[in-house]
Amino acid sequence: MTSRCHVHPSRKLSGISYSLRGPLASQAERMRAAGKDVIALNLGDPAVYGLPPARKVVQAVRDHLDHSCGYSSAAGLPDARDAVARHYRSKGLDSVQSGDVYLGNGVSELAPLCLHALLNPRDQVLIPAPDYPMWTASVAMAGGRPVHYRCDEASNWYPDPGDIARKVTDRTRAIVVINPNNPTGAVWPGEILDGIADVARRHDLVLLADEIYADFLYDGTRHTPLATCAPDVPCLTFGGLSKRSRIPGYRMGWLALTGCRGPASDYVTALDTLATLRLCPNVPAQRAVETALHLDDTTALTAPGGALCLRRDHLWRLLAGIPGVRTVKPQGAFYVFPRITAGQYRLGDDERLAADLLHEEGLLVVPGSGLGPVPPGHLRMVTLPQPDVLTEAVNRLARFLERRCISGPSTTNHGTSPKARSHSGKERRPPR
C-alpha cells in the first residue's frame, strides 16, 4: 500500500546544494552507464587520476588493522593527535598541543561540528565568494546565515579586508578563510591575512581556516597559516590527508585550536560534547596520520617538472588559447576557474552552460554559480588528469564555444582550428 503521509523535508535544506556531486554528476554517471564517453573534471580526487598514495601510508593502515577494531577516544588516538600538533608547531604555531587537536572523518565532518558548537539561529558567518559549497551549506544547516564576501578576479582572486569589515554586523560570529583557495587556486598573501585577522580581533570573531591544500603550492609561492597572523584570536585550522596523502576515501581530517583558551573555554567544551556524540573518528585511518606527516611527497608533485605542476601549466595554457576565455593562473591547490567573457558567445547562465557542455560534448565541469555569488561565465575544472585528457577536454570546450560564437567561426592560438594541442603540437585522440 502507498502511504498517505506526506513527509516534509527540513526547511533548513532550502536552497542547499552541492554542485560538485549534484544533478550534473548524476547525469554524467547515467551517460557513462549508457556507453557514452565522458571526461569528468568535477572532483578533486587524486586517486582517480593516476596519483596514488605513498605505499608507506597504506601499509601503516594495514599493519594496524588488527588493533583498530574498537573505538578510539572521541577526539582521536593520542599518537595521531600528537603528530598533528607537531606538524603545526613546525609551521610556527608553537602553542598547539595534542589536546588542541580533534581528528575527524574528513574536514566535511569537522566543519559542521564546529559550526553547530558556535552558532545560534540566524547568526552570520562570512564566507568567501567563490567558495567551497560545503561551508555555505554547513552554516545553513547549523541554523546560521551565510554572508559572502567578494574575492576579486582582477586582483588575483584576493579578498579585500575592508570589504569583509563592512559586512560585519552584531550577528556575525565567524570568518571562513579558504587558503589555498578552492575553486580559484589563489594563495592569499600575508598582508591580506593580517587584515582579516585584524577584523576578527576588533569584532571578537572566530576564524575558521580551511587549509586542506596548504601543501599544494606552485612557482615558489609560500603559504602563511592564518593562525600565525592571529595568535590572540580564536582560530580553528582545518587540514587532513585526503589531498596531502591522496587518500580521500580513508576520510581522515583534523582541526587544530589556537587562541581558544581562557574566554573561549566554553566553546571548547561544546566542541568536546559534539565530538563525544559522534563516538570517534575512523580508527584505521588514524593509523596513517603519523606516517603520512613524516613524508613530504607533495613537493615533488608541485615543483617545476612535477606531475601536478605540469598538468596545471598545460591546462592553463590551453585555456588561454581559446578566444574569450580568461583564467587567472592558480598558485595553489589543483583547480582552475576560467571565465568565458560576455558578449562573445551565446551561452545562457552558468548552469545551462555546464549542462549543455555535458550533453553535447561529454565534458563534466562545475558551474560557477554553484560556488557562491560570482560573476556569470565561470567554470571550475580540476587540473589533475594527465595532459592528453586535459587536451581533449579543452578540445571539447573549444568546439562547444565555436558553435556559439556570435561573430562566427574563430581561430585560436593553437592554430587554424579551435582544437587544443599538446606540447608536441600534435592533436591527441580522445581517451577511451
N, C-alpha and C positions, 0 to 999 in steps of 0.2 A: 504494500500500500504506500502511496505517496503521502508524506507528512503534510499537514495543512499549517504547520507552524513556520512562519517566516522568520529566519534568524537574521537580524540586522548586524552589520559589521560595526566595529567601534568608529565613532566619529573622529577619533584621533588619527585614523588612517586616511582621512580625506585629503587628497592631493599628494599623498606619499607614493613615490615610485622609485624604482631602481633601474635606471635606463641601461646599465651595463648588462643586466640579465633580464630585461623586460620583454615585451611582445616581439620586438625585432629579433632578439636572440632565439626565442621560441620558433619564430618563422624560419630562421636560418636552419635550425635543427630539423624542421619538417622538410625543408628543401633538400638537405643532405640525405635524409632518410629516403627521399624520392629519387636519389641518384644524381642530384644537381651538384655542380662544382661551386663551393662557397669558400671564399677566403674570409676568415674571421679575424678582425683587428679590434675586438671589443674588450678583451680581458687581459690584464697584466699578469699572466700566469707563465713564468719562465719555463716550467716543466713541459708545457705544451709545445714549445718552440725549440726543442733540442738543446736546452740549457739545464742539464741535470744537476742535482745537488752533489756536494763533495761526498765521496764514499764514506769518509770517517763520520760524517754526521748521521747518515743512515745506519751505519754499523753501531754507533753509540745507542741508538734506539733498540736495535736487535739484541745487543749484548745485555740489555737490562729488562727485556720483556718479562722474564720470569719473576722479576721483583717489582713489577709495575701494575699488578692486578688490583691493588687496594687503593683507597683514597689517599691523596696527599693532604697536607694542611690546606686550609681554604685559600690562602694566598699563594701556595705553591711549595715545591720542595726547597729546603734551605740551601742546598748546594746550587741549585739553579738561580734562586734569588740572589745569592751572593755573587754569582758570576755576572749577573746583570748589573749589580751595584758596582762591581769592579770595573766593568765596561764603561759606565758613566763617569766614574772617578777619573778614568784615563782620558776622558774628554773634557775635563775641567770642572765637573760637578762634584766637588770634593765632599759635599755633605751627604751624598747618597749612601745609605747603608742598606743591608739586606731587608731590614724591616720596612723600608720605604718602597719596596718593590712588590707589585702584585702581578702574578702571571695569569694569563687567560687564554681562552680558545680563540686567539686572534684579536687584533685591535677592534674588530667588529663586535666582539662581546664586551670588551672593556669600555669602549666609548659610551654605549648606552648605560652601563653600570655607573660610570662616574656622573653622568647627567641625571640619572634617577636620584642619586645621592645629593645632587646640588639644587635641582630646580623645583620651584613651586609652580602651580598653574599660572600661565601667562608670563612667566619670567622670560627674559630675552637673552639670546646668545648670538654674538656677532660671528659670522661665518664668511670666509672669502667667496667671491664670485668671479670666475667659476669655482666650483667646489667639488669635492668627492661626495656624492649624494648621500652616503651613509650618515654624514654629520647632520645634514639638514633633516633627514628622516628621524634620526635618533633624538634630536631636540624636540621635534613634534611629538614623538611617541612618549617622551618623558613629560609631556604636558606643557612644554615651553613653546616659545615663538622664535623661529629662526629669522634673523635680520642679516641681510647680506651687505658686506662692504666690497667696494669695487677694486679689482685688480686691473691695471691699465695696460692694454696691449701695446700702446705706443711707448710705454716705459718698461718694456721687457716683462710685462705682466707683474710688475711690482705694485703693491698697495700704497696708499698714502695714509700715514698715521693720523694726519689731520682729519681726513675723511672718516676714519674709524672713530676718532674722538667725537665728531659731530653726531654720530649715530648712537652714542651712549645716552641712555635715559635712566630714570630711577628704577626701572625694572631690569636693567642689564645686569647679568651675573657673570658672564664669561666671554672670552675672545678665543676663537679657534684659529690656529695658525697651521697651515699645511705646507711644510717646507722641508725638503724639496717638494714642489707643488705637483699634485695630480689634479687637473689634467694638463697643465701648461708646460711642465718641466722647468719652471723658473726656480732659481735658488735665491732667496731674498737676502740681501746684504745686511751686515751687522748694524748699520745705522738705521735701517728700517725696523729691524727687530728691537733695537734700543727704543725707538719711538713708540712701538706697540707696547713694550714693557712699561714705558712711562705712562701711557694711557691707563693700563691696568693698575699701576701704582696709585695714580691720582684718584681713581674711581673705585678702588677696593674690589677689583675684578679678579677672577681666576683665569689663568692662562692654560689652554689646552693645546699642547704642541704635538701634532701628528708628524713624526719624523721617521716614518717607516722606510723612506727612501734615502735616509741620510748617508748610506754607503754608495750611492749611485751618483757620481759626480764626474763631469767631463771638462776637458780643456783647462785643467788646473784650478777649477772652481773649488772654493772652500765652503764648508758648511759650518754655520755657527749655531750651536744648540741654543734654543730660545731661553732655557733656564739659566744659562750663563749671563744673560743680559738682565735677569730679574731674580737674583738670589733671595731678595726680600719679599717676593710676591709669590703667593701660592701658584705653583705650576705643576701640571701633570704632563710628563713627556711619554709619548707612546712610541713603541718600536716592536720589533719581532723578527722572526725567522722566515716568514713567508717569502719575502723578497730577498733579503740578505743571503739566506741559505738555500733559496729556491725550493722550498718545501711548503707551499701554501696549503696543501692537503693535510699536513700534520696539525695545522691550527695551533700555532704557538706564538703568542704575543705577550707584551708586558706594558705596564705603566710604572713610572718612577716618580715619586713625590719629592718636590723641593719647596722650601718656603712654607711648608704646611704644618709646622709645629706652632705651639702657642695658641693664638686666636683661632687657627684653623683646625684645632684638635677635634672639635665636634664633627666637622666634615669627615675627618679621617675615621672617626667612629662609625659614621654612616656607611663609608666605603667598606669597613670591616664587616658590618652587618650584611650588606648585599653580597660581598664575596662569600660569606658563610652560607647564604641561602642557595647559591649555585653549587655548593658542596666543595668542588675543587676543579682546577683545570685538568686537561688531558695529561695523565701521568706519563704514558710512554713518550709523548713529545717533549715533556720537560727534561727527559734524559739527554736530549740533544743539545740543550742550551749551552752547557759549559764547553763542550767540544766545539760547537759552532762559533762561539765568541772567541775561541782561541785561533780560529782560522781567519785569514784575510784573503779570500779568493775573489772578492768583487773588484779589487783594484786592477787585476789582470784583465778583467772583462771591460772595464771602463777606460783604461789607459789607451793612448793612441795605438792603433793596431789591434786592440782587443775586440772581441766579438760584438759587444754592445755598442762600443764607440763606432765601429764600422757600420753597423746597422742604422744607428741614429743618423750618421753623416749621409749614408746612402739615401734613406727616406727623405731627409730634409732637402737634399739636392734635387731629387726627383720632383718633389712638390714644388720647389722653386722654379722648375722648368715648365710648369703649366701656367699659361696666361691667366691672370686674375686670381691666382691663389697665393696667399701671403702666409708665411709661417715664421714666428719668432723661434730662433734656434734654441732648443732646450739645453739647459746646462746641468740638468739632473733628471732622475727617475728614468722611465722608459716610455714616454708618450710624446706625441706632437699634437698641437691644437691648431690646425690650419684654418684660415678664414677664406671663404670664397667671396670675393668682393662684389658688392651690389652693383647692378647696372650692366654687367657683362653677360649674365646668364639668366634664363628663366628657370627658377628653382622652387619657389614656394618657401614655406618655413623649414626650419632645420629637421623637424620630424618627417616631413614629406620628402625632403632631400635624402635623408638616410633610408627611408622606406623604399624610395624609387631606386636608389643605388643597389639595395639588396635585391629587389625584384628584377631589375634589368641587367645587372652586371654580376650578381652573386658576391657583392662586397659588403661585409657587415662592419659598420663603424658605429660610434656613439654620437647622437646628435647633441650639439652644444646646449640646446635648450633643456636637455636632461641633466645638466650640470650646473643649474642655478641660473639666475637672471644675467645672461650675457648677450652682447650684440648678435644679431642674426648672422647666419652663414658659417658658423663654426662646426667642426667635427673633431672628435678625439680618435686618434689612431695609435695603436701600440707600435713600438719600434722593434719588438722582439723577434719577429720572423727572420729567416735567412734572406739575404739580399735578393735572390731570384723570386721569392714570394712577394717581397716588397715591390720589386719591379713590376710584377704582374698586377699587383693591387693598384699601383699608380696608373698603369696602362688602362685599367678598367675605369678608374676615376676620370682619366683624361678623355676616354671615349664617351663616357656619360656626359661630361661637360661639353664636349664638341657638339653633341646633338642638341644642346640647349643654348648654344652661343647665340646671342641676339644679333650679332653682326655677321653671322655665317661662319663657315669653317675657318679655323685659325691654325697657326703653326706654333710650335713650342721651341724652347731652347734645345730640345733633344734632336732637332732636325726638321724635316718637312712633314712628319707625321705626329699626331698627338701622343703617340705611344712613348712611354719612358724607356730608356735604355740602361743597360748595365754599365759597369765601369769600362768594359771592353768595347762598348758601343754596339754590341750585338743584342738583338732582342731575345729575351728568354721565353721559352714555352711555358704555358700555364702549368702550375703544379697539379699533379694528379693525386 
